[in-house]
Structure formats: structure tokens, C-alpha cells
Amino acid sequence: MGRLLGIGSEALLWIATGPGSLEATGQELSRHPQVRFTAATTGAANLLVAVAADDLDGLYAFLTETVGSLDDVRGLEVTPILSSLKRTGLLRRSEI
């Protein structure tokens, strides 16, 4: 299904950034068209970002150009998504 939508490569990015730049980094990444989800978290990484790209070259470009150009990124772990069995969606108020 992902390939039909032009998505050939997906990954979760676990980003460690300084506490003072967490909000700005999250906001900047959330505006990028390849970013599907962004959340502040706790642990070794304090920002979780889900990314979709056309292919591995597109993912590499996102990592090196987009993430690489951000200030105060202190660490990055990339978890490639090999296969998706179920995706989440928003519930409408009437469904709750």
C-alpha cells in the first residue's frame, strides 16, 4: 500500500536535543512534508519523529540535509520500519 502512495521507506527517528531547543526542533520538523508524526518523549531521546520517504535515498537525504541542518541535535537513532500491519488514525468524536 505504501508504494502506491509513493512511500517506499519509513523510519522512526529518536532524536536527542537540548531541553531548550526541544519545542523549536519538534515544531520545525513537524512542518516538513515527509514527517508523519512528531512527539516529545523521555529517555535517551526526547523527540520521536515518524518519517516517510520515496525510497532509501530520500530517507538518507532527509537525515543528512533536514535533520543534519538542525541546531542542537545531540544524538540520532534511526529505526527503519520494515513492514506495517496496522496504522493508526484519528477517531471522530462520535466514535468515542
C-alpha positions in Angstrom: 0.0 0.0 0.0 2.8 2.4 0.9 4.4 2.1 -2.6 1.0 3.1 -4.2 1.2 6.3 -2.2 4.8 7.0 -3.1 6.2 5.8 0.2 9.0 3.3 -0.2 10.8 3.8 3.0 9.6 4.7 6.5 11.6 5.1 9.8 11.2 6.3 13.3 13.8 8.9 14.4 14.8 9.0 18.0 16.4 12.5 18.4 18.2 13.8 21.4 18.2 17.6 21.6 18.8 20.1 24.4 15.8 20.8 26.6 15.8 24.5 25.5 15.5 23.6 21.8 13.1 20.7 22.1 10.0 22.7 21.2 11.6 24.6 18.3 13.1 21.4 16.9 9.8 19.5 17.1 7.9 22.3 15.5 10.4 22.7 12.7 10.4 19.0 11.8 6.6 18.8 12.1 6.2 21.3 9.2 8.2 19.1 6.9 6.0 17.2 4.3 7.9 13.9 4.9 7.1 13.9 8.6 4.0 12.0 9.6 4.2 12.3 13.4 6.2 14.2 15.9 6.2 13.9 19.7 8.2 14.9 22.7 9.2 11.9 24.8 11.5 10.9 27.7 14.6 8.7 27.9 17.8 8.9 25.9 15.9 10.6 23.1 13.5 13.4 23.8 11.9 13.7 20.4 10.2 10.9 18.3 9.6 11.6 14.6 8.0 9.2 12.1 9.2 9.9 8.5 8.1 8.6 5.1 10.2 8.9 2.0 10.1 7.8 -1.6 13.0 5.4 -1.1 16.2 4.9 0.9 17.9 7.7 -1.0 15.1 10.0 0.0 15.4 8.9 3.6 19.1 9.4 3.5 18.7 12.9 2.1 16.1 13.7 4.9 18.6 12.6 7.5 21.6 14.3 6.2 20.0 17.5 4.9 17.0 18.2 7.0 18.0 16.7 10.4 21.6 17.4 9.7 20.9 21.1 9.4 19.1 21.4 12.7 20.8 23.2 15.6 21.4 21.3 18.9 20.8 17.7 17.7 23.0 15.8 20.2 22.1 12.3 19.1 20.1 10.4 16.5 18.9 6.8 16.3 17.1 5.6 13.2 14.7 2.7 13.3 13.7 1.6 9.8 10.1 0.2 9.5 10.3 -3.0 7.6 6.7 -3.9 7.4 3.4 -2.3 8.7 0.5 -4.4 9.7 -1.8 -1.7 11.1 -1.8 2.1 11.0 -3.4 4.5 13.5 -5.9 7.1 12.6 -7.9 9.8 14.4 -11.1 8.9 16.0 -14.1 11.2 15.4 -15.8 12.5 18.5 -19.0 10.5 17.6 -16.9 7.2 17.6 -15.6 7.7 21.2 
